[in-house]
Amino acid sequence: MLSKKAKYAVKALIFLAKNIDQPPLPVSKISELEKIPKKSLEVILLELRNAGYLYSRKGVNGGYILNKTPEEMFLVGIVRLMDGPIARVSCASAYHYRSCEECLDEATCSIKKVYVKIREEELKILSETSIADMIRAEQLSTVL
């Protein structure tokens, strides 16, 4: 399940991408317009900045702007940054593998097999979907 933290991060990046021609936007404006709790958003934006997604400017005219283009920001990186591993069970994780204590034979475990497939499909979709794609999808749904 996508955490609120990851959802808020994606929403904030979409908002900043839609306002790419604006000067740096303050946390309070993003928070108010996107209905994201300000304290949560402050932490999220700081993490996104530290990971290179955003640039921040301090002071009266301070705020956040994108440090990458919307086409360069893929959901896989954002979700991993906010939520950690993509796999829903540790034995199906590519980077954070841990064997299950209750598993008798991992090689034949049907639970692992199903969740490896789920991880692969989810990873494919997240790796192919950018913030720019998300904005285009929103624009298409408002046209219909």
N, CA, C and O atoms as a DFTB+ gen file, in Angstrom:
576 C
 N C O
     1  1       0.840      -1.166       0.000
     2  2       0.000       0.000       0.000
     3  2       0.894       1.242       0.000
     4  3       1.902       1.293       0.705
     5  1       0.522       2.215      -0.778
     6  2       1.241       3.475      -0.834
     7  2       0.969       4.264       0.437
     8  3      -0.186       4.480       0.803
     9  1       2.018       4.688       1.101
    10  2       1.849       5.457       2.334
    11  2       1.387       6.874       2.016
    12  3       1.527       7.348       0.889
    13  1       0.836       7.540       3.024
    14  2       0.458       8.942       2.864
    15  2       1.686       9.781       2.536
    16  3       1.612      10.727       1.750
    17  1       2.801       9.434       3.134
    18  2       4.037      10.172       2.901
    19  2       4.413      10.132       1.421
    20  3       4.740      11.168       0.842
    21  1       4.373       8.965       0.809
    22  2       4.696       8.836      -0.610
    23  2       3.657       9.548      -1.470
    24  3       3.998      10.202      -2.456
    25  1       2.402       9.416      -1.096
    26  2       1.330      10.081      -1.831
    27  2       1.508      11.602      -1.782
    28  3       1.367      12.281      -2.800
    29  1       1.817      12.127      -0.604
    30  2       2.044      13.561      -0.461
    31  2       3.255      14.012      -1.271
    32  3       3.239      15.093      -1.860
    33  1       4.302      13.195      -1.306
    34  2       5.502      13.533      -2.078
    35  2       5.165      13.635      -3.562
    36  3       5.587      14.579      -4.230
    37  1       4.415      12.682      -4.077
    38  2       4.024      12.700      -5.487
    39  2       3.140      13.912      -5.764
    40  3       3.339      14.613      -6.756
    41  1       2.167      14.159      -4.893
    42  2       1.283      15.318      -5.070
    43  2       2.085      16.621      -5.086
    44  3       1.825      17.496      -5.912
    45  1       3.047      16.755      -4.188
    46  2       3.862      17.973      -4.120
    47  2       4.699      18.136      -5.387
    48  3       4.814      19.242      -5.915
    49  1       5.279      17.051      -5.872
    50  2       6.083      17.121      -7.094
    51  2       5.219      17.462      -8.310
    52  3       5.642      18.230      -9.175
    53  1       4.031      16.906      -8.378
    54  2       3.103      17.241      -9.464
    55  2       2.754      18.726      -9.392
    56  3       2.761      19.416     -10.411
    57  1       2.453      19.212      -8.207
    58  2       2.112      20.629      -8.031
    59  2       3.266      21.523      -8.469
    60  3       3.060      22.491      -9.200
    61  1       4.471      21.205      -8.026
    62  2       5.633      22.010      -8.399
    63  2       5.899      21.930      -9.905
    64  3       6.295      22.922     -10.517
    65  1       5.686      20.770     -10.494
    66  2       5.877      20.616     -11.938
    67  2       4.854      21.438     -12.721
    68  3       5.183      22.025     -13.752
    69  1       3.630      21.479     -12.236
    70  2       2.598      22.276     -12.901
    71  2       2.887      23.773     -12.785
    72  3       2.417      24.569     -13.598
    73  1       3.656      24.142     -11.781
    74  2       3.998      25.545     -11.536
    75  2       5.475      25.804     -11.788
    76  3       6.092      26.638     -11.125
    77  1       6.034      25.085     -12.747
    78  2       7.466      25.122     -13.011
    79  2       7.957      26.522     -13.419
    80  3       9.125      26.852     -13.209
    81  1       7.088      27.327     -13.989
    82  2       7.475      28.670     -14.423
    83  2       7.356      29.715     -13.318
    84  3       7.647      30.890     -13.545
    85  1       6.935      29.305     -12.136
    86  2       6.772      30.205     -10.994
    87  2       8.076      30.313     -10.200
    88  3       8.935      29.436     -10.289
    89  1       8.219      31.388      -9.424
    90  2       9.369      31.455      -8.507
    91  2       9.209      30.385      -7.429
    92  3       8.155      29.756      -7.340
    93  1      10.244      30.171      -6.607
    94  2      10.126      29.149      -5.557
    95  2       8.833      29.301      -4.750
    96  3       8.450      30.402      -4.352
    97  1       8.182      28.174      -4.526
    98  2       6.901      28.180      -3.810
    99  2       7.097      27.778      -2.357
   100  3       7.746      26.771      -2.073
   101  1       6.538      28.559      -1.432
   102  2       6.695      28.234      -0.010
   103  2       5.885      27.008       0.399
   104  3       4.871      26.681      -0.217
   105  1       6.345      26.350       1.433
   106  2       5.673      25.160       1.964
   107  2       4.215      25.465       2.283
   108  3       3.333      24.655       1.999
   109  1       3.960      26.628       2.871
   110  2       2.598      26.975       3.283
   111  2       1.634      27.006       2.093
   112  3       0.488      26.574       2.216
   113  1       2.089      27.512       0.948
   114  2       1.224      27.570      -0.238
   115  2       0.958      26.169      -0.786
   116  3      -0.180      25.834      -1.115
   117  1       2.001      25.360      -0.883
   118  2       1.837      23.987      -1.366
   119  2       0.898      23.231      -0.430
   120  3      -0.011      22.532      -0.877
   121  1       1.127      23.378       0.857
   122  2       0.322      22.699       1.873
   123  2      -1.155      23.077       1.752
   124  3      -2.033      22.214       1.764
   125  1      -1.409      24.360       1.636
   126  2      -2.782      24.853       1.567
   127  2      -3.488      24.389       0.291
   128  3      -4.616      23.897       0.348
   129  1      -2.836      24.543      -0.841
   130  2      -3.484      24.228      -2.114
   131  2      -3.606      22.730      -2.374
   132  3      -4.531      22.299      -3.062
   133  1      -2.697      21.939      -1.840
   134  2      -2.734      20.493      -2.054
   135  2      -3.340      19.727      -0.881
   136  3      -3.432      18.500      -0.920
   137  1      -3.749      20.437       0.149
   138  2      -4.377      19.813       1.333
   139  2      -3.456      18.767       1.973
   140  3      -3.868      17.649       2.284
   141  1      -2.193      19.175       2.157
   142  2      -1.197      18.310       2.786
   143  2      -0.807      18.966       4.105
   144  3      -0.468      20.149       4.110
   145  1      -0.841      18.243       5.223
   146  2      -0.441      18.842       6.501
   147  2       0.959      19.468       6.396
   148  3       1.903      18.838       5.919
   149  1       1.065      20.722       6.853
   150  2       2.300      21.485       6.682
   151  2       3.508      20.813       7.326
   152  3       4.573      20.752       6.712
   153  1       3.367      20.317       8.527
   154  2       4.502      19.674       9.218
   155  2       4.983      18.450       8.444
   156  3       6.188      18.245       8.292
   157  1       4.060      17.648       7.962
   158  2       4.432      16.473       7.160
   159  2       5.121      16.903       5.876
   160  3       6.129      16.322       5.474
   161  1       4.571      17.922       5.241
   162  2       5.117      18.393       3.977
   163  2       6.536      18.941       4.144
   164  3       7.383      18.735       3.274
   165  1       6.797      19.622       5.234
   166  2       8.146      20.153       5.487
   167  2       9.183      19.033       5.486
   168  3      10.248      19.166       4.883
   169  1       8.869      17.939       6.158
   170  2       9.776      16.785       6.233
   171  2       9.944      16.152       4.853
   172  3      11.059      15.825       4.446
   173  1       8.848      15.984       4.146
   174  2       8.870      15.362       2.824
   175  2       9.693      16.188       1.839
   176  3      10.526      15.647       1.113
   177  1       9.458      17.494       1.815
   178  2      10.184      18.360       0.880
   179  2      11.673      18.387       1.195
   180  3      12.501      18.460       0.287
   181  1      12.010      18.329       2.457
   182  2      13.422      18.278       2.846
   183  2      14.064      16.981       2.333
   184  3      15.179      17.007       1.812
   185  1      13.371      15.862       2.476
   186  2      13.882      14.588       1.962
   187  2      14.027      14.619       0.442
   188  3      15.015      14.128      -0.103
   189  1      13.047      15.194      -0.231
   190  2      13.115      15.307      -1.691
   191  2      14.267      16.215      -2.117
   192  3      14.937      15.956      -3.116
   193  1      14.486      17.272      -1.355
   194  2      15.618      18.170      -1.647
   195  2      16.941      17.442      -1.441
   196  3      17.834      17.521      -2.284
   197  1      17.065      16.740      -0.332
   198  2      18.304      16.014      -0.038
   199  2      18.589      14.918      -1.063
   200  3      19.745      14.557      -1.285
   201  1      17.535      14.390      -1.686
   202  2      17.692      13.347      -2.698
   203  2      17.908      13.932      -4.102
   204  3      18.093      13.187      -5.064
   205  1      17.883      15.251      -4.213
   206  2      18.169      15.897      -5.490
   207  2      16.963      16.195      -6.366
   208  3      17.126      16.652      -7.497
   209  1      15.762      15.948      -5.873
   210  2      14.564      16.237      -6.663
   211  2      14.219      17.722      -6.666
   212  3      13.669      18.239      -7.639
   213  1      14.546      18.402      -5.573
   214  2      14.158      19.796      -5.397
   215  2      15.353      20.680      -5.068
   216  3      16.401      20.213      -4.622
   217  1      15.159      21.959      -5.303
   218  2      16.103      22.992      -4.877
   219  2      15.318      23.901      -3.956
   220  3      14.149      24.184      -4.221
   221  1      15.926      24.360      -2.891
   222  2      15.225      25.268      -1.980
   223  2      15.998      26.566      -1.843
   224  3      17.224      26.605      -1.937
   225  1      15.243      27.619      -1.620
   226  2      15.807      28.941      -1.382
   227  2      15.219      29.463      -0.074
   228  3      14.013      29.378       0.153
   229  1      16.075      29.996       0.773
   230  2      15.624      30.528       2.059
   231  2      15.267      32.002       1.922
   232  3      15.617      32.654       0.939
   233  1      14.568      32.510       2.923
   234  2      14.263      33.932       2.976
   235  2      12.833      34.254       2.613
   236  3      11.998      33.368       2.432
   237  1      12.568      35.559       2.511
   238  2      11.222      36.062       2.246
   239  2      10.666      35.513       0.931
   240  3       9.494      35.143       0.860
   241  1      11.485      35.461      -0.086
   242  2      11.052      34.939      -1.383
   243  2      11.465      33.480      -1.572
   244  3      11.610      33.000      -2.696
   245  1      11.648      32.797      -0.464
   246  2      12.113      31.421      -0.509
   247  2      11.018      30.431      -0.793
   248  3       9.833      30.760      -0.844
   249  1      11.451      29.221      -0.975
   250  2      10.517      28.137      -1.243
   251  2      11.216      27.030      -2.000
   252  3      12.441      26.908      -1.963
   253  1      10.428      26.231      -2.682
   254  2      10.948      25.065      -3.401
   255  2      10.636      25.150      -4.891
   256  3       9.580      25.629      -5.302
   257  1      11.592      24.667      -5.687
   258  2      11.407      24.494      -7.123
   259  2      12.020      23.145      -7.502
   260  3      12.815      22.575      -6.755
   261  1      11.638      22.659      -8.658
   262  2      12.176      21.381      -9.121
   263  2      13.660      21.512      -9.461
   264  3      14.100      22.529      -9.997
   265  1      14.404      20.489      -9.147
   266  2      15.824      20.415      -9.479
   267  2      16.047      19.474     -10.665
   268  3      17.146      19.394     -11.215
   269  1      14.979      18.762     -11.047
   270  2      14.986      17.860     -12.196
   271  2      13.752      18.183     -13.022
   272  3      12.816      18.812     -12.527
   273  1      13.747      17.762     -14.256
   274  2      12.542      17.955     -15.061
   275  2      11.505      16.913     -14.658
   276  3      11.864      15.856     -14.140
   277  1      10.231      17.193     -14.887
   278  2       9.185      16.206     -14.581
   279  2       9.388      14.887     -15.324
   280  3       8.976      13.834     -14.837
   281  1      10.019      14.934     -16.497
   282  2      10.292      13.737     -17.280
   283  2      11.391      12.872     -16.662
   284  3      11.489      11.685     -16.970
   285  1      12.208      13.451     -15.802
   286  2      13.321      12.728     -15.165
   287  2      12.946      12.115     -13.815
   288  3      13.715      11.340     -13.248
   289  1      11.783      12.458     -13.312
   290  2      11.374      11.993     -11.982
   291  2      10.379      10.848     -12.123
   292  3       9.226      11.055     -12.500
   293  1      10.841       9.635     -11.815
   294  2       9.996       8.445     -11.937
   295  2       9.483       8.008     -10.568
   296  3      10.155       8.162      -9.549
   297  1       8.285       7.464     -10.579
   298  2       7.641       7.065      -9.322
   299  2       8.467       6.062      -8.531
   300  3       8.432       6.077      -7.300
   301  1       9.206       5.193      -9.205
   302  2       9.978       4.176      -8.495
   303  2      10.949       4.817      -7.497
   304  3      11.064       4.355      -6.362
   305  1      11.632       5.859      -7.909
   306  2      12.583       6.519      -7.020
   307  2      11.904       7.246      -5.875
   308  3      12.391       7.236      -4.744
   309  1      10.783       7.875      -6.172
   310  2      10.041       8.631      -5.154
   311  2       9.456       7.675      -4.119
   312  3       9.574       7.911      -2.917
   313  1       8.828       6.601      -4.581
   314  2       8.228       5.629      -3.663
   315  2       9.302       4.964      -2.809
   316  3       9.116       4.790      -1.605
   317  1      10.417       4.593      -3.417
   318  2      11.503       3.981      -2.636
   319  2      12.051       4.956      -1.599
   320  3      12.340       4.565      -0.468
   321  1      12.193       6.205      -1.978
   322  2      12.696       7.215      -1.050
   323  2      11.761       7.366       0.152
   324  3      12.214       7.448       1.294
   325  1      10.478       7.402      -0.110
   326  2       9.501       7.645       0.954
   327  2       9.120       6.387       1.725
   328  3       8.950       6.431       2.943
   329  1       8.983       5.254       1.014
   330  2       8.441       4.039       1.631
   331  2       9.430       2.893       1.773
   332  3       9.147       1.920       2.473
   333  1      10.572       2.987       1.130
   334  2      11.525       1.886       1.185
   335  2      11.251       0.864       0.098
   336  3      10.841       1.237      -1.001
   337  1      11.466      -0.422       0.378
   338  2      11.357      -1.464      -0.643
   339  2       9.995      -1.504      -1.329
   340  3       8.960      -1.215      -0.727
   341  1      10.031      -1.868      -2.598
   342  2       8.801      -2.006      -3.379
   343  2       8.081      -3.310      -3.011
   344  3       6.851      -3.347      -2.963
   345  1       8.836      -4.364      -2.755
   346  2       8.241      -5.672      -2.446
   347  2       7.402      -5.604      -1.173
   348  3       7.743      -4.904      -0.220
   349  1       6.321      -6.331      -1.182
   350  2       5.410      -6.340      -0.030
   351  2       5.799      -7.375       1.025
   352  3       5.332      -7.317       2.163
   353  1       6.655      -8.318       0.641
   354  2       7.204      -9.280       1.603
   355  2       8.718      -9.293       1.422
   356  3       9.214      -9.192       0.300
   357  1       9.436      -9.416       2.504
   358  2      10.899      -9.282       2.460
   359  2      11.585     -10.353       1.611
   360  3      12.639     -10.092       1.030
   361  1      11.013     -11.538       1.529
   362  2      11.651     -12.596       0.737
   363  2      11.520     -12.360      -0.766
   364  3      12.182     -13.032      -1.557
   365  1      10.669     -11.408      -1.167
   366  2      10.491     -11.088      -2.586
   367  2      11.230      -9.816      -2.978
   368  3      11.153      -9.389      -4.130
   369  1      11.931      -9.215      -2.053
   370  2      12.631      -7.959      -2.312
   371  2      13.950      -8.192      -3.032
   372  3      14.697      -9.114      -2.704
   373  1      14.224      -7.350      -4.011
   374  2      15.480      -7.450      -4.760
   375  2      16.640      -6.835      -3.975
   376  3      17.748      -7.371      -3.987
   377  1      16.394      -5.724      -3.298
   378  2      17.469      -4.999      -2.604
   379  2      17.461      -5.179      -1.087
   380  3      18.481      -4.972      -0.430
   381  1      16.331      -5.557      -0.543
   382  2      16.199      -5.679       0.917
   383  2      15.749      -7.082       1.307
   384  3      14.927      -7.256       2.207
   385  1      16.291      -8.064       0.628
   386  2      15.907      -9.456       0.845
   387  2      16.178      -9.896       2.282
   388  3      17.223      -9.594       2.859
   389  1      15.219     -10.608       2.835
   390  2      15.349     -11.292       4.124
   391  2      14.487     -12.536       4.026
   392  3      13.347     -12.470       3.565
   393  1      15.013     -13.653       4.450
   394  2      14.200     -14.874       4.392
   395  2      13.108     -14.811       5.462
   396  3      13.254     -14.161       6.498
   397  1      12.038     -15.496       5.177
   398  2      10.917     -15.546       6.123
   399  2      11.194     -16.625       7.170
   400  3      11.603     -17.735       6.831
   401  1      10.975     -16.303       8.411
   402  2      11.211     -17.261       9.496
   403  2      10.266     -18.452       9.414
   404  3      10.645     -19.575       9.748
   405  1       9.048     -18.211       8.975
   406  2       8.036     -19.273       8.973
   407  2       8.038     -20.112       7.704
   408  3       7.276     -21.074       7.604
   409  1       8.862     -19.776       6.751
   410  2       8.901     -20.505       5.476
   411  2       9.730     -21.781       5.607
   412  3      10.878     -21.742       6.050
   413  1       9.141     -22.904       5.219
   414  2       9.837     -24.190       5.301
   415  2      10.778     -24.417       4.120
   416  3      11.884     -24.931       4.289
   417  1      10.328     -24.029       2.914
   418  2      11.154     -24.217       1.711
   419  2      10.902     -23.046       0.768
   420  3       9.920     -23.029       0.025
   421  1      11.790     -22.082       0.811
   422  2      11.626     -20.866       0.015
   423  2      11.563     -21.149      -1.487
   424  3      10.860     -20.450      -2.217
   425  1      12.276     -22.147      -1.947
   426  2      12.308     -22.465      -3.376
   427  2      10.941     -22.880      -3.913
   428  3      10.653     -22.675      -5.092
   429  1      10.103     -23.456      -3.067
   430  2       8.781     -23.909      -3.511
   431  2       7.638     -23.080      -2.916
   432  3       6.467     -23.404      -3.114
   433  1       7.966     -22.047      -2.211
   434  2       6.948     -21.233      -1.523
   435  2       6.072     -20.488      -2.535
   436  3       6.554     -19.641      -3.286
   437  1       4.799     -20.814      -2.538
   438  2       3.873     -20.185      -3.481
   439  2       3.608     -18.718      -3.131
   440  3       3.325     -17.911      -4.017
   441  1       3.699     -18.375      -1.859
   442  2       3.511     -16.982      -1.448
   443  2       4.617     -16.125      -2.055
   444  3       4.348     -15.073      -2.635
   445  1       5.854     -16.577      -1.920
   446  2       6.982     -15.827      -2.480
   447  2       6.829     -15.686      -3.987
   448  3       7.039     -14.602      -4.530
   449  1       6.470     -16.756      -4.662
   450  2       6.345     -16.721      -6.122
   451  2       5.326     -15.676      -6.570
   452  3       5.576     -14.932      -7.519
   453  1       4.208     -15.619      -5.908
   454  2       3.171     -14.642      -6.256
   455  2       3.677     -13.221      -5.998
   456  3       3.484     -12.328      -6.823
   457  1       4.318     -13.021      -4.860
   458  2       4.759     -11.671      -4.519
   459  2       5.973     -11.203      -5.316
   460  3       6.190      -9.998      -5.446
   461  1       6.750     -12.107      -5.839
   462  2       7.820     -11.729      -6.767
   463  2       7.184     -11.211      -8.059
   464  3       7.643     -10.214      -8.617
   465  1       6.136     -11.878      -8.536
   466  2       5.426     -11.425      -9.741
   467  2       4.795     -10.052      -9.519
   468  3       4.867      -9.178     -10.382
   469  1       4.182      -9.877      -8.361
   470  2       3.567      -8.589      -8.036
   471  2       4.628      -7.494      -8.008
   472  3       4.426      -6.413      -8.561
   473  1       5.764      -7.777      -7.360
   474  2       6.852      -6.802      -7.291
   475  2       7.354      -6.441      -8.683
   476  3       7.586      -5.268      -8.975
   477  1       7.523      -7.440      -9.540
   478  2       8.020      -7.192     -10.896
   479  2       7.075      -6.293     -11.689
   480  3       7.520      -5.369     -12.370
   481  1       5.784      -6.560     -11.603
   482  2       4.804      -5.740     -12.327
   483  2       4.730      -4.327     -11.752
   484  3       4.690      -3.349     -12.498
   485  1       4.711      -4.226     -10.435
   486  2       4.665      -2.921      -9.793
   487  2       5.927      -2.119     -10.125
   488  3       5.853      -0.925     -10.418
   489  1       7.065      -2.774     -10.075
   490  2       8.336      -2.132     -10.393
   491  2       8.356      -1.634     -11.836
   492  3       8.844      -0.538     -12.112
   493  1       7.830      -2.432     -12.745
   494  2       7.766      -2.041     -14.157
   495  2       6.931      -0.778     -14.327
   496  3       7.357       0.161     -15.000
   497  1       5.766      -0.749     -13.732
   498  2       4.871       0.405     -13.849
   499  2       5.503       1.639     -13.200
   500  3       5.516       2.714     -13.800
   501  1       6.021       1.493     -11.996
   502  2       6.628       2.627     -11.294
   503  2       7.869       3.142     -12.022
   504  3       8.138       4.343     -12.017
   505  1       8.620       2.242     -12.644
   506  2       9.840       2.631     -13.356
   507  2       9.541       3.338     -14.672
   508  3      10.375       4.087     -15.181
   509  1       8.365       3.102     -15.219
   510  2       7.997       3.694     -16.506
   511  2       7.117       4.931     -16.366
   512  3       6.804       5.575     -17.367
   513  1       6.714       5.273     -15.147
   514  2       5.796       6.385     -14.939
   515  2       6.518       7.567     -14.300
   516  3       7.046       7.472     -13.192
   517  1       6.528       8.677     -15.023
   518  2       7.185       9.893     -14.530
   519  2       6.145      10.880     -13.994
   520  3       4.942      10.694     -14.172
   521  1       6.625      11.907     -13.348
   522  2       5.750      12.989     -12.892
   523  2       5.078      13.627     -14.109
   524  3       3.905      13.992     -14.044
   525  1       5.804      13.762     -15.209
   526  2       5.215      14.302     -16.446
   527  2       4.065      13.420     -16.924
   528  3       3.040      13.933     -17.375
   529  1       4.223      12.104     -16.831
   530  2       3.149      11.176     -17.214
   531  2       1.922      11.366     -16.328
   532  3       0.788      11.321     -16.806
   533  1       2.155      11.574     -15.050
   534  2       1.049      11.775     -14.102
   535  2       0.263      13.042     -14.465
   536  3      -0.967      13.052     -14.419
   537  1       0.979      14.097     -14.822
   538  2       0.326      15.355     -15.203
   539  2      -0.477      15.165     -16.485
   540  3      -1.609      15.638     -16.587
   541  1       0.104      14.476     -17.461
   542  2      -0.627      14.210     -18.714
   543  2      -1.891      13.387     -18.442
   544  3      -2.938      13.644     -19.035
   545  1      -1.794      12.417     -17.560
   546  2      -2.965      11.595     -17.223
   547  2      -4.054      12.437     -16.580
   548  3      -5.236      12.247     -16.868
   549  1      -3.669      13.364     -15.714
   550  2      -4.657      14.268     -15.093
   551  2      -5.327      15.151     -16.146
   552  3      -6.542      15.347     -16.116
   553  1      -4.539      15.677     -17.068
   554  2      -5.067      16.547     -18.105
   555  2      -6.026      15.801     -19.017
   556  3      -7.041      16.354     -19.440
   557  1      -5.710      14.545     -19.324
   558  2      -6.595      13.746     -20.171
   559  2      -7.918      13.459     -19.474
   560  3      -8.970      13.475     -20.113
   561  1      -7.877      13.201     -18.183
   562  2      -9.110      12.874     -17.455
   563  2     -10.001      14.098     -17.284
   564  3     -11.216      13.949     -17.152
   565  1      -9.436      15.303     -17.282
   566  2     -10.256      16.502     -17.163
   567  2     -10.877      16.881     -18.500
   568  3     -11.891      17.577     -18.536
   569  1     -10.278      16.430     -19.600
   570  2     -10.803      16.695     -20.941
   571  2     -12.027      15.833     -21.217
   572  3     -12.981      16.286     -21.850
   573  1     -12.001      14.593     -20.745
   574  2     -13.090      13.649     -21.018
   575  2     -14.280      13.982     -20.221
   576  3     -15.299      13.298     -20.317
